[in-house]
């Protein structure tokens, strides 16, 4: 659940020179097996630790749940250079909208063409505004030796997952070329922020895929780095988001959807997740 400005970095990461810049766009919340635990966990771990300067607030569960009145369901076009959205994920998003509709919530279809550029919008913010190098972060502040990393991967002893390593390599190539054309995606970021700010009125949420495919098998990673786009986008837009399992398994791997709410509407988001958990049955142990 990326709640930007709430959760400090761990002691290892916060000391890296690049970490403070990265953290504002990689904000990640806790992983909980059950949605009802998220609020309690956030109250414990959120808030300033006196070290991480990105933190500007803590978290307190609202005394009374906000009524959800509108759900906007988004089935975006495939991410540029990403994996097409799988039928299992599409079905999960559609069924999520139906579950809310059965409870009398108004459900509307919503889409924006620039969502296909979600990864590049995220990357443009990092490169043009934060001016970081992914290699610095992947290497824990040390220069990344690509030949050594690639050799280790080919030898069956990879230091990094394929997706982050490929993203870092492409990022380094882009830096050498001056990242041509990347800044144009900042206008799409601004457009999405304005559009979604009007959508989120305190009683509305957005439902869309978390990733184009089901969760990768244990020990594996997403096939393409661009597939993080739907999730990474909301880190740079600044809206709270979380992923909820739909109770579906596809080839033994769970299917999840992403819920997004407006700035400061974390309580509404948690309540929407708790409802889905009751509807879908929550976490299920995958077959071994």
Secondary structure, DSSP 4 states (H G I P E B T S, - for coil): ---TTTSPPPHHHHTSTTHHHHHTTS------SSGGGHHHHHHHH-S--SS-TT--------SSPPPP-EEEE--PPPPTTSPPPPHHHHHHHHHHHHHHHHTT-EEEE---GGGGGHHHHHHHIIIIII---HHHHHTTTS---HHHHHHHHHTT--SS-HHHHHHHHHHHHHHHHT-TTGGGHHHHHHHHHHHHHHH--SSEEEEEESSSSSPPPTT---SSGGGGHHHHHHHHHT--EEEEEEEEEETTEEEEEEEE--TT-HHHHHHHHHHHHHHHTS--PPP-
